[in-house]
Amino acid sequence: MRPDTGNELVDAILHAAHRVRTSTDAVLRDGGLSLPGLKLLRSLTQADRSMREVSDVLRVSPRTVTDIIDGLQARGLVVRRPHPTDRRVTLLHLTEAGARRFAEASVVADRAGDEAISGLDEDERRTLRRLLERVGAGVRR
């Protein structure tokens, strides 16, 4: 169902974003991962992170992060490790299997994104990106 905020342009932006997100998530779920799971794995590719850091990066509640981590850990993609200097903090670490799964899932997600914008030529893509960046810059929160 299309959003109905009363602003046709905002509704179109929200609808397009929702369609791309849900389509990408569905394709990833076919392979046993979700879009939030992919984002979480991506956040761990550069360094171990605390649950709070991941929560902030993903912009989701710590409880949601815990649920995602539990699933990823059960599949051997992520492990929890103690922080070396702060015993109150648990760090999340991407395993080798997690790094491989992230690489595979990234290809799938990229294909889904490419498919979503396949009807646009390069000039239209550049224009859309510039316009969306301006829209985003105009949002106060």
VMD Tcl script that builds the backbone (N, CA, C; Angstrom):
set m [mol new atoms 423]
animate dup $m
set s [atomselect $m all]
$s set {name element resname resid chain x y z} {
  {N N MET 1 A 0.844 -1.179 0.000}
  {CA C MET 1 A 0.000 0.000 0.000}
  {C C MET 1 A 0.888 1.241 0.000}
  {N N ARG 2 A 0.524 2.192 -0.808}
  {CA C ARG 2 A 1.272 3.441 -0.905}
  {C C ARG 2 A 1.041 4.302 0.323}
  {N N PRO 3 A 2.089 4.973 0.786}
  {CA C PRO 3 A 1.889 5.899 1.907}
  {C C PRO 3 A 0.972 7.044 1.493}
  {N N ASP 4 A 0.338 7.665 2.463}
  {CA C ASP 4 A -0.518 8.817 2.178}
  {C C ASP 4 A -0.282 9.866 3.249}
  {N N THR 5 A 0.811 10.615 3.067}
  {CA C THR 5 A 1.161 11.662 4.028}
  {C C THR 5 A 0.479 12.974 3.700}
  {N N GLY 6 A -0.134 13.028 2.517}
  {CA C GLY 6 A -0.722 14.284 2.071}
  {C C GLY 6 A 0.218 15.042 1.145}
  {N N ASN 7 A 1.436 14.539 0.975}
  {CA C ASN 7 A 2.403 15.158 0.082}
  {C C ASN 7 A 2.786 14.112 -0.961}
  {N N GLU 8 A 2.350 14.316 -2.170}
  {CA C GLU 8 A 2.541 13.338 -3.243}
  {C C GLU 8 A 4.006 12.991 -3.481}
  {N N LEU 9 A 4.877 13.977 -3.426}
  {CA C LEU 9 A 6.297 13.731 -3.673}
  {C C LEU 9 A 6.933 12.937 -2.529}
  {N N VAL 10 A 6.622 13.306 -1.297}
  {CA C VAL 10 A 7.128 12.558 -0.146}
  {C C VAL 10 A 6.602 11.126 -0.207}
  {N N ASP 11 A 5.341 10.960 -0.560}
  {CA C ASP 11 A 4.768 9.615 -0.682}
  {C C ASP 11 A 5.530 8.792 -1.717}
  {N N ALA 12 A 5.896 9.400 -2.836}
  {CA C ALA 12 A 6.634 8.684 -3.884}
  {C C ALA 12 A 8.020 8.267 -3.383}
  {N N ILE 13 A 8.684 9.146 -2.649}
  {CA C ILE 13 A 10.005 8.824 -2.097}
  {C C ILE 13 A 9.885 7.669 -1.106}
  {N N LEU 14 A 8.927 7.777 -0.185}
  {CA C LEU 14 A 8.736 6.727 0.818}
  {C C LEU 14 A 8.369 5.388 0.170}
  {N N HIS 15 A 7.506 5.443 -0.823}
  {CA C HIS 15 A 7.078 4.222 -1.492}
  {C C HIS 15 A 8.245 3.555 -2.224}
  {N N ALA 16 A 9.025 4.340 -2.956}
  {CA C ALA 16 A 10.171 3.789 -3.686}
  {C C ALA 16 A 11.191 3.182 -2.717}
  {N N ALA 17 A 11.483 3.901 -1.640}
  {CA C ALA 17 A 12.443 3.394 -0.655}
  {C C ALA 17 A 11.943 2.095 -0.035}
  {N N HIS 18 A 10.664 2.057 0.289}
  {CA C HIS 18 A 10.078 0.847 0.880}
  {C C HIS 18 A 10.168 -0.330 -0.093}
  {N N ARG 19 A 9.854 -0.100 -1.348}
  {CA C ARG 19 A 9.896 -1.173 -2.351}
  {C C ARG 19 A 11.310 -1.707 -2.539}
  {N N VAL 20 A 12.290 -0.816 -2.617}
  {CA C VAL 20 A 13.680 -1.259 -2.787}
  {C C VAL 20 A 14.128 -2.048 -1.559}
  {N N ARG 21 A 13.824 -1.530 -0.386}
  {CA C ARG 21 A 14.226 -2.198 0.869}
  {C C ARG 21 A 13.577 -3.576 1.000}
  {N N THR 22 A 12.272 -3.665 0.787}
  {CA C THR 22 A 11.594 -4.954 0.963}
  {C C THR 22 A 12.001 -5.958 -0.116}
  {N N SER 23 A 12.241 -5.495 -1.317}
  {CA C SER 23 A 12.692 -6.380 -2.384}
  {C C SER 23 A 14.084 -6.932 -2.076}
  {N N THR 24 A 14.983 -6.068 -1.648}
  {CA C THR 24 A 16.338 -6.495 -1.302}
  {C C THR 24 A 16.301 -7.459 -0.124}
  {N N ASP 25 A 15.496 -7.154 0.870}
  {CA C ASP 25 A 15.380 -8.019 2.036}
  {C C ASP 25 A 14.854 -9.396 1.627}
  {N N ALA 26 A 13.867 -9.435 0.749}
  {CA C ALA 26 A 13.286 -10.713 0.313}
  {C C ALA 26 A 14.323 -11.564 -0.420}
  {N N VAL 27 A 15.099 -10.942 -1.296}
  {CA C VAL 27 A 16.131 -11.677 -2.027}
  {C C VAL 27 A 17.195 -12.205 -1.059}
  {N N LEU 28 A 17.570 -11.397 -0.088}
  {CA C LEU 28 A 18.555 -11.835 0.902}
  {C C LEU 28 A 18.001 -12.966 1.764}
  {N N ARG 29 A 16.743 -12.868 2.138}
  {CA C ARG 29 A 16.132 -13.915 2.972}
  {C C ARG 29 A 16.071 -15.251 2.240}
  {N N ASP 30 A 15.947 -15.206 0.918}
  {CA C ASP 30 A 15.997 -16.451 0.135}
  {C C ASP 30 A 17.323 -17.172 0.357}
  {N N GLY 31 A 18.379 -16.399 0.646}
  {CA C GLY 31 A 19.694 -16.965 0.900}
  {C C GLY 31 A 20.014 -17.102 2.377}
  {N N GLY 32 A 19.019 -16.892 3.234}
  {CA C GLY 32 A 19.211 -17.113 4.657}
  {C C GLY 32 A 19.726 -15.925 5.445}
  {N N LEU 33 A 19.695 -14.741 4.882}
  {CA C LEU 33 A 20.131 -13.539 5.589}
  {C C LEU 33 A 19.058 -12.476 5.397}
  {N N SER 34 A 19.085 -11.443 6.196}
  {CA C SER 34 A 18.134 -10.337 6.049}
  {C C SER 34 A 18.919 -9.070 5.759}
  {N N LEU 35 A 18.211 -8.035 5.350}
  {CA C LEU 35 A 18.873 -6.749 5.122}
  {C C LEU 35 A 19.494 -6.221 6.417}
  {N N PRO 36 A 18.781 -6.262 7.559}
  {CA C PRO 36 A 19.444 -5.855 8.807}
  {C C PRO 36 A 20.665 -6.720 9.137}
  {N N GLY 37 A 20.583 -8.008 8.851}
  {CA C GLY 37 A 21.731 -8.889 9.084}
  {C C GLY 37 A 22.913 -8.499 8.214}
  {N N LEU 38 A 22.649 -8.180 6.954}
  {CA C LEU 38 A 23.710 -7.735 6.050}
  {C C LEU 38 A 24.343 -6.446 6.558}
  {N N LYS 39 A 23.502 -5.496 6.978}
  {CA C LYS 39 A 24.026 -4.232 7.504}
  {C C LYS 39 A 24.883 -4.474 8.738}
  {N N LEU 40 A 24.449 -5.394 9.591}
  {CA C LEU 40 A 25.220 -5.698 10.792}
  {C C LEU 40 A 26.563 -6.312 10.422}
  {N N LEU 41 A 26.565 -7.270 9.508}
  {CA C LEU 41 A 27.829 -7.863 9.068}
  {C C LEU 41 A 28.738 -6.795 8.469}
  {N N ARG 42 A 28.170 -5.900 7.667}
  {CA C ARG 42 A 28.970 -4.824 7.066}
  {C C ARG 42 A 29.620 -3.961 8.145}
  {N N SER 43 A 28.877 -3.700 9.220}
  {CA C SER 43 A 29.422 -2.843 10.277}
  {C C SER 43 A 30.609 -3.489 10.987}
  {N N LEU 44 A 30.748 -4.804 10.858}
  {CA C LEU 44 A 31.843 -5.521 11.519}
  {C C LEU 44 A 33.010 -5.823 10.585}
  {N N THR 45 A 32.919 -5.432 9.327}
  {CA C THR 45 A 33.988 -5.772 8.384}
  {C C THR 45 A 35.284 -5.022 8.663}
  {N N GLN 46 A 35.210 -3.855 9.257}
  {CA C GLN 46 A 36.419 -3.068 9.515}
  {C C GLN 46 A 37.003 -3.311 10.898}
  {N N ALA 47 A 36.132 -3.586 11.874}
  {CA C ALA 47 A 36.606 -3.757 13.250}
  {C C ALA 47 A 35.506 -4.368 14.103}
  {N N ASP 48 A 35.912 -4.949 15.213}
  {CA C ASP 48 A 34.939 -5.419 16.195}
  {C C ASP 48 A 34.210 -4.199 16.758}
  {N N ARG 49 A 32.948 -4.392 17.101}
  {CA C ARG 49 A 32.146 -3.292 17.644}
  {C C ARG 49 A 31.342 -3.785 18.829}
  {N N SER 50 A 31.024 -2.844 19.702}
  {CA C SER 50 A 30.153 -3.171 20.824}
  {C C SER 50 A 28.712 -3.239 20.332}
  {N N MET 51 A 27.872 -3.851 21.139}
  {CA C MET 51 A 26.447 -3.924 20.802}
  {C C MET 51 A 25.878 -2.515 20.654}
  {N N ARG 52 A 26.273 -1.596 21.520}
  {CA C ARG 52 A 25.793 -0.206 21.464}
  {C C ARG 52 A 26.206 0.449 20.153}
  {N N GLU 53 A 27.462 0.244 19.746}
  {CA C GLU 53 A 27.923 0.827 18.491}
  {C C GLU 53 A 27.107 0.299 17.310}
  {N N VAL 54 A 26.871 -0.997 17.299}
  {CA C VAL 54 A 26.079 -1.583 16.214}
  {C C VAL 54 A 24.658 -1.041 16.248}
  {N N SER 55 A 24.096 -0.919 17.424}
  {CA C SER 55 A 22.758 -0.358 17.572}
  {C C SER 55 A 22.704 1.054 16.981}
  {N N ASP 56 A 23.717 1.853 17.263}
  {CA C ASP 56 A 23.779 3.220 16.735}
  {C C ASP 56 A 23.958 3.233 15.220}
  {N N VAL 57 A 24.829 2.368 14.708}
  {CA C VAL 57 A 25.079 2.307 13.269}
  {C C VAL 57 A 23.814 1.903 12.510}
  {N N LEU 58 A 23.120 0.896 13.051}
  {CA C LEU 58 A 21.917 0.395 12.382}
  {C C LEU 58 A 20.671 1.218 12.683}
  {N N ARG 59 A 20.780 2.072 13.701}
  {CA C ARG 59 A 19.641 2.887 14.150}
  {C C ARG 59 A 18.465 2.018 14.574}
  {N N VAL 60 A 18.779 0.989 15.353}
  {CA C VAL 60 A 17.751 0.112 15.914}
  {C C VAL 60 A 18.027 -0.057 17.398}
  {N N SER 61 A 17.041 -0.551 18.119}
  {CA C SER 61 A 17.185 -0.713 19.564}
  {C C SER 61 A 18.207 -1.805 19.883}
  {N N PRO 62 A 18.845 -1.701 21.049}
  {CA C PRO 62 A 19.778 -2.760 21.461}
  {C C PRO 62 A 19.115 -4.139 21.487}
  {N N ARG 63 A 17.842 -4.204 21.856}
  {CA C ARG 63 A 17.134 -5.483 21.884}
  {C C ARG 63 A 17.056 -6.087 20.484}
  {N N THR 64 A 16.815 -5.261 19.483}
  {CA C THR 64 A 16.768 -5.734 18.101}
  {C C THR 64 A 18.131 -6.256 17.677}
  {N N VAL 65 A 19.190 -5.542 18.059}
  {CA C VAL 65 A 20.554 -5.985 17.744}
  {C C VAL 65 A 20.807 -7.349 18.374}
  {N N THR 66 A 20.380 -7.514 19.615}
  {CA C THR 66 A 20.566 -8.794 20.304}
  {C C THR 66 A 19.892 -9.922 19.526}
  {N N ASP 67 A 18.673 -9.687 19.066}
  {CA C ASP 67 A 17.955 -10.706 18.296}
  {C C ASP 67 A 18.694 -11.050 17.001}
  {N N ILE 68 A 19.170 -10.035 16.303}
  {CA C ILE 68 A 19.894 -10.271 15.049}
  {C C ILE 68 A 21.187 -11.036 15.334}
  {N N ILE 69 A 21.924 -10.595 16.352}
  {CA C ILE 69 A 23.189 -11.242 16.707}
  {C C ILE 69 A 22.960 -12.702 17.097}
  {N N ASP 70 A 21.929 -12.967 17.867}
  {CA C ASP 70 A 21.644 -14.350 18.273}
  {C C ASP 70 A 21.513 -15.253 17.043}
  {N N GLY 71 A 20.793 -14.783 16.050}
  {CA C GLY 71 A 20.622 -15.567 14.827}
  {C C GLY 71 A 21.917 -15.737 14.055}
  {N N LEU 72 A 22.693 -14.659 13.935}
  {CA C LEU 72 A 23.961 -14.730 13.213}
  {C C LEU 72 A 24.968 -15.601 13.952}
  {N N GLN 73 A 24.971 -15.501 15.277}
  {CA C GLN 73 A 25.897 -16.307 16.070}
  {C C GLN 73 A 25.543 -17.794 15.979}
  {N N ALA 74 A 24.264 -18.109 15.988}
  {CA C ALA 74 A 23.839 -19.503 15.888}
  {C C ALA 74 A 24.309 -20.137 14.578}
  {N N ARG 75 A 24.507 -19.302 13.556}
  {CA C ARG 75 A 24.967 -19.805 12.257}
  {C C ARG 75 A 26.471 -19.659 12.083}
  {N N GLY 76 A 27.160 -19.221 13.132}
  {CA C GLY 76 A 28.615 -19.135 13.081}
  {C C GLY 76 A 29.154 -17.959 12.293}
  {N N LEU 77 A 28.335 -16.928 12.093}
  {CA C LEU 77 A 28.767 -15.772 11.305}
  {C C LEU 77 A 29.371 -14.670 12.169}
  {N N VAL 78 A 28.994 -14.647 13.437}
  {CA C VAL 78 A 29.451 -13.630 14.385}
  {C C VAL 78 A 29.702 -14.319 15.724}
  {N N VAL 79 A 30.695 -13.828 16.461}
  {CA C VAL 79 A 30.909 -14.307 17.831}
  {C C VAL 79 A 30.974 -13.106 18.759}
  {N N ARG 80 A 30.598 -13.359 19.990}
  {CA C ARG 80 A 30.717 -12.344 21.034}
  {C C ARG 80 A 32.049 -12.564 21.746}
  {N N ARG 81 A 32.758 -11.459 22.005}
  {CA C ARG 81 A 34.033 -11.525 22.705}
  {C C ARG 81 A 34.050 -10.487 23.820}
  {N N PRO 82 A 34.773 -10.774 24.889}
  {CA C PRO 82 A 34.884 -9.761 25.944}
  {C C PRO 82 A 35.751 -8.589 25.471}
  {N N HIS 83 A 35.416 -7.399 25.915}
  {CA C HIS 83 A 36.221 -6.214 25.627}
  {C C HIS 83 A 37.536 -6.361 26.390}
  {N N PRO 84 A 38.656 -5.982 25.795}
  {CA C PRO 84 A 39.943 -6.194 26.469}
  {C C PRO 84 A 40.159 -5.343 27.722}
  {N N THR 85 A 39.467 -4.205 27.832}
  {CA C THR 85 A 39.698 -3.339 28.993}
  {C C THR 85 A 38.446 -3.007 29.791}
  {N N ASP 86 A 37.284 -3.309 29.245}
  {CA C ASP 86 A 36.030 -2.985 29.939}
  {C C ASP 86 A 35.159 -4.229 30.010}
  {N N ARG 87 A 35.146 -4.871 31.152}
  {CA C ARG 87 A 34.440 -6.145 31.268}
  {C C ARG 87 A 32.926 -6.007 31.165}
  {N N ARG 88 A 32.407 -4.771 31.193}
  {CA C ARG 88 A 30.964 -4.564 31.031}
  {C C ARG 88 A 30.542 -4.624 29.570}
  {N N VAL 89 A 31.514 -4.548 28.655}
  {CA C VAL 89 A 31.226 -4.443 27.231}
  {C C VAL 89 A 31.551 -5.762 26.531}
  {N N THR 90 A 30.635 -6.163 25.662}
  {CA C THR 90 A 30.854 -7.321 24.804}
  {C C THR 90 A 31.084 -6.816 23.386}
  {N N LEU 91 A 32.121 -7.316 22.760}
  {CA C LEU 91 A 32.410 -6.945 21.382}
  {C C LEU 91 A 31.884 -8.012 20.433}
  {N N LEU 92 A 31.465 -7.578 19.283}
  {CA C LEU 92 A 31.000 -8.480 18.241}
  {C C LEU 92 A 32.104 -8.613 17.209}
  {N N HIS 93 A 32.361 -9.841 16.809}
  {CA C HIS 93 A 33.453 -10.124 15.882}
  {C C HIS 93 A 32.920 -10.930 14.702}
  {N N LEU 94 A 33.281 -10.521 13.512}
  {CA C LEU 94 A 32.892 -11.208 12.287}
  {C C LEU 94 A 33.815 -12.415 12.091}
  {N N THR 95 A 33.232 -13.595 11.976}
  {CA C THR 95 A 34.031 -14.802 11.751}
  {C C THR 95 A 34.420 -14.902 10.276}
  {N N GLU 96 A 35.286 -15.848 9.960}
  {CA C GLU 96 A 35.640 -16.075 8.554}
  {C C GLU 96 A 34.403 -16.473 7.757}
  {N N ALA 97 A 33.571 -17.329 8.353}
  {CA C ALA 97 A 32.326 -17.720 7.676}
  {C C ALA 97 A 31.426 -16.496 7.483}
  {N N GLY 98 A 31.419 -15.604 8.460}
  {CA C GLY 98 A 30.630 -14.384 8.357}
  {C C GLY 98 A 31.135 -13.477 7.254}
  {N N ALA 99 A 32.449 -13.380 7.127}
  {CA C ALA 99 A 33.036 -12.552 6.065}
  {C C ALA 99 A 32.687 -13.117 4.689}
  {N N ARG 100 A 32.744 -14.441 4.561}
  {CA C ARG 100 A 32.366 -15.072 3.281}
  {C C ARG 100 A 30.887 -14.836 2.981}
  {N N ARG 101 A 30.038 -15.021 4.001}
  {CA C ARG 101 A 28.591 -14.833 3.815}
  {C C ARG 101 A 28.286 -13.384 3.471}
  {N N PHE 102 A 28.990 -12.449 4.115}
  {CA C PHE 102 A 28.807 -11.036 3.804}
  {C C PHE 102 A 29.153 -10.757 2.342}
  {N N ALA 103 A 30.276 -11.295 1.874}
  {CA C ALA 103 A 30.690 -11.065 0.488}
  {C C ALA 103 A 29.649 -11.613 -0.489}
  {N N GLU 104 A 29.152 -12.819 -0.219}
  {CA C GLU 104 A 28.131 -13.421 -1.086}
  {C C GLU 104 A 26.841 -12.601 -1.068}
  {N N ALA 105 A 26.405 -12.228 0.115}
  {CA C ALA 105 A 25.146 -11.486 0.255}
  {C C ALA 105 A 25.258 -10.089 -0.341}
  {N N SER 106 A 26.431 -9.500 -0.273}
  {CA C SER 106 A 26.628 -8.163 -0.859}
  {C C SER 106 A 26.400 -8.192 -2.359}
  {N N VAL 107 A 26.853 -9.249 -3.007}
  {CA C VAL 107 A 26.639 -9.387 -4.450}
  {C C VAL 107 A 25.142 -9.469 -4.748}
  {N N VAL 108 A 24.420 -10.252 -3.961}
  {CA C VAL 108 A 22.972 -10.405 -4.137}
  {C C VAL 108 A 22.270 -9.063 -3.915}
  {N N ALA 109 A 22.645 -8.355 -2.847}
  {CA C ALA 109 A 22.027 -7.057 -2.544}
  {C C ALA 109 A 22.342 -6.036 -3.631}
  {N N ASP 110 A 23.577 -6.062 -4.127}
  {CA C ASP 110 A 23.951 -5.133 -5.203}
  {C C ASP 110 A 23.120 -5.391 -6.460}
  {N N ARG 111 A 22.924 -6.673 -6.769}
  {CA C ARG 111 A 22.096 -7.014 -7.939}
  {C C ARG 111 A 20.669 -6.506 -7.775}
  {N N ALA 112 A 20.124 -6.671 -6.568}
  {CA C ALA 112 A 18.752 -6.207 -6.310}
  {C C ALA 112 A 18.672 -4.690 -6.453}
  {N N GLY 113 A 19.671 -3.990 -5.946}
  {CA C GLY 113 A 19.692 -2.537 -6.081}
  {C C GLY 113 A 19.835 -2.108 -7.536}
  {N N ASP 114 A 20.718 -2.789 -8.264}
  {CA C ASP 114 A 20.900 -2.480 -9.687}
  {C C ASP 114 A 19.608 -2.699 -10.460}
  {N N GLU 115 A 18.900 -3.766 -10.115}
  {CA C GLU 115 A 17.633 -4.052 -10.780}
  {C C GLU 115 A 16.612 -2.947 -10.515}
  {N N ALA 116 A 16.611 -2.435 -9.290}
  {CA C ALA 116 A 15.645 -1.393 -8.925}
  {C C ALA 116 A 15.844 -0.116 -9.734}
  {N N ILE 117 A 17.077 0.168 -10.087}
  {CA C ILE 117 A 17.343 1.409 -10.836}
  {C C ILE 117 A 17.676 1.139 -12.296}
  {N N SER 118 A 17.404 -0.068 -12.770}
  {CA C SER 118 A 17.768 -0.451 -14.138}
  {C C SER 118 A 17.059 0.384 -15.203}
  {N N GLY 119 A 15.933 0.973 -14.879}
  {CA C GLY 119 A 15.207 1.790 -15.853}
  {C C GLY 119 A 15.754 3.201 -16.002}
  {N N LEU 120 A 16.792 3.524 -15.234}
  {CA C LEU 120 A 17.386 4.859 -15.295}
  {C C LEU 120 A 18.728 4.806 -16.008}
  {N N ASP 121 A 18.965 5.785 -16.894}
  {CA C ASP 121 A 20.294 5.858 -17.510}
  {C C ASP 121 A 21.249 6.570 -16.546}
  {N N GLU 122 A 22.506 6.648 -16.897}
  {CA C GLU 122 A 23.518 7.211 -15.996}
  {C C GLU 122 A 23.227 8.663 -15.611}
  {N N ASP 123 A 22.784 9.475 -16.563}
  {CA C ASP 123 A 22.456 10.868 -16.246}
  {C C ASP 123 A 21.298 10.944 -15.261}
  {N N GLU 124 A 20.280 10.118 -15.456}
  {CA C GLU 124 A 19.142 10.100 -14.540}
  {C C GLU 124 A 19.566 9.638 -13.146}
  {N N ARG 125 A 20.467 8.671 -13.093}
  {CA C ARG 125 A 20.961 8.191 -11.800}
  {C C ARG 125 A 21.713 9.292 -11.050}
  {N N ARG 126 A 22.567 9.993 -11.768}
  {CA C ARG 126 A 23.305 11.107 -11.133}
  {C C ARG 126 A 22.338 12.189 -10.662}
  {N N THR 127 A 21.357 12.508 -11.490}
  {CA C THR 127 A 20.373 13.529 -11.126}
  {C C THR 127 A 19.571 13.091 -9.902}
  {N N LEU 128 A 19.103 11.851 -9.919}
  {CA C LEU 128 A 18.332 11.344 -8.785}
  {C C LEU 128 A 19.159 11.367 -7.504}
  {N N ARG 129 A 20.411 10.949 -7.583}
  {CA C ARG 129 A 21.271 10.965 -6.396}
  {C C ARG 129 A 21.429 12.391 -5.862}
  {N N ARG 130 A 21.681 13.342 -6.754}
  {CA C ARG 130 A 21.827 14.741 -6.316}
  {C C ARG 130 A 20.542 15.252 -5.674}
  {N N LEU 131 A 19.408 14.956 -6.291}
  {CA C LEU 131 A 18.132 15.418 -5.747}
  {C C LEU 131 A 17.848 14.788 -4.390}
  {N N LEU 132 A 18.076 13.489 -4.262}
  {CA C LEU 132 A 17.830 12.823 -2.990}
  {C C LEU 132 A 18.780 13.323 -1.899}
  {N N GLU 133 A 20.021 13.633 -2.264}
  {CA C GLU 133 A 20.949 14.217 -1.291}
  {C C GLU 133 A 20.444 15.577 -0.814}
  {N N ARG 134 A 19.883 16.361 -1.722}
  {CA C ARG 134 A 19.317 17.657 -1.327}
  {C C ARG 134 A 18.099 17.477 -0.437}
  {N N VAL 135 A 17.257 16.496 -0.771}
  {CA C VAL 135 A 16.088 16.217 0.061}
  {C C VAL 135 A 16.563 15.818 1.464}
  {N N GLY 136 A 17.528 14.908 1.522}
  {CA C GLY 136 A 18.063 14.453 2.812}
  {C C GLY 136 A 18.684 15.585 3.615}
  {N N ALA 137 A 19.366 16.486 2.933}
  {CA C ALA 137 A 19.994 17.616 3.616}
  {C C ALA 137 A 18.956 18.569 4.196}
  {N N GLY 138 A 17.758 18.564 3.623}
  {CA C GLY 138 A 16.709 19.443 4.108}
  {C C GLY 138 A 15.944 18.908 5.299}
  {N N VAL 139 A 16.209 17.665 5.672}
  {CA C VAL 139 A 15.525 17.054 6.822}
  {C C VAL 139 A 16.246 17.469 8.103}
  {N N ARG 140 A 15.499 17.954 9.070}
  {CA C ARG 140 A 16.112 18.511 10.295}
  {C C ARG 140 A 16.550 17.452 11.276}
  {N N ARG 141 A 15.892 16.324 11.350}
  {CA C ARG 141 A 16.254 15.294 12.342}
  {C C ARG 141 A 16.780 14.071 11.695}
}
mol reanalyze $m
mol bondsrecalc $m
mol representation Tube
mol addrep $m
